[in-house]
Amino acid sequence: MTDEPRLFTSDAAIRSLGERMLACTLAKAEWTHEAHLATTLWLVVERPDIVPERDLPHLIRRYNESVGGVNSDTEGYHETITQCFLRGVRGYLARTDASLPLVEKANGLLLAEEGQRDWPLPFYSRELLFSVEARRGWVEPDLAEVPDA
């Protein structure tokens, strides 16, 4: 584990985070690694109207732009990292008790292997993962298969 994650205190905190991201009212400083993962988990668990694999690219790009960010070849939205972590979230949820409260699921994810900032690196070389091609679109891993849910 690299750094200790900032854990969430309630289901309401996660829902608020996700809703504010969708509404583009979330403060830029709040859009952390933990927020990305908790929002993704919330979307998968509680928002059947949103298909993360399809919708997250647009939602994250729109949010980034709303806080003055740029989605370019060097910053902002990164397709391969997003889709890789989405697979990790789904894999984590597949082995997690569905009856747990949202906060326990989210905090469990943040403490799990899939919740670590460097989780994609066993599957991708740094060169490939941080390439323009990987930022623009999904690229297959070059070191090992990304586990499916």
ChimeraX attribute file (.defattr): number of C-alpha atoms within 10 A of each C-alpha:
attribute: neighborCount
match mode: 1-to-1
recipient: residues
	/A:1	12
	/A:2	7
	/A:3	7
	/A:4	9
	/A:5	15
	/A:6	13
	/A:7	17
	/A:8	18
	/A:9	11
	/A:10	15
	/A:11	16
	/A:12	12
	/A:13	14
	/A:14	20
	/A:15	18
	/A:16	14
	/A:17	22
	/A:18	21
	/A:19	16
	/A:20	15
	/A:21	24
	/A:22	16
	/A:23	13
	/A:24	18
	/A:25	13
	/A:26	18
	/A:27	13
	/A:28	15
	/A:29	7
	/A:30	12
	/A:31	16
	/A:32	11
	/A:33	15
	/A:34	21
	/A:35	20
	/A:36	19
	/A:37	24
	/A:38	28
	/A:39	23
	/A:40	21
	/A:41	25
	/A:42	21
	/A:43	19
	/A:44	19
	/A:45	14
	/A:46	11
	/A:47	12
	/A:48	9
	/A:49	9
	/A:50	12
	/A:51	11
	/A:52	19
	/A:53	13
	/A:54	10
	/A:55	11
	/A:56	20
	/A:57	16
	/A:58	12
	/A:59	16
	/A:60	20
	/A:61	17
	/A:62	19
	/A:63	23
	/A:64	20
	/A:65	14
	/A:66	17
	/A:67	14
	/A:68	8
	/A:69	15
	/A:70	15
	/A:71	16
	/A:72	13
	/A:73	15
	/A:74	13
	/A:75	12
	/A:76	16
	/A:77	25
	/A:78	25
	/A:79	19
	/A:80	23
	/A:81	19
	/A:82	22
	/A:83	19
	/A:84	21
	/A:85	21
	/A:86	23
	/A:87	18
	/A:88	25
	/A:89	24
	/A:90	19
	/A:91	16
	/A:92	21
	/A:93	19
	/A:94	12
	/A:95	9
	/A:96	14
	/A:97	10
	/A:98	11
	/A:99	8
	/A:100	10
	/A:101	11
	/A:102	22
	/A:103	20
	/A:104	18
	/A:105	22
	/A:106	29
	/A:107	20
	/A:108	17
	/A:109	24
	/A:110	24
	/A:111	16
	/A:112	15
	/A:113	14
	/A:114	22
	/A:115	24
	/A:116	20
	/A:117	16
	/A:118	11
	/A:119	18
	/A:120	21
	/A:121	14
	/A:122	14
	/A:123	17
	/A:124	19
	/A:125	15
	/A:126	11
	/A:127	9
	/A:128	18
	/A:129	23
	/A:130	16
	/A:131	16
	/A:132	15
	/A:133	15
	/A:134	19
	/A:135	23
	/A:136	16
	/A:137	15
	/A:138	16
	/A:139	18
	/A:140	16
	/A:141	19
	/A:142	13
	/A:143	12
	/A:144	13
	/A:145	11
	/A:146	18
	/A:147	11
	/A:148	13
	/A:149	13
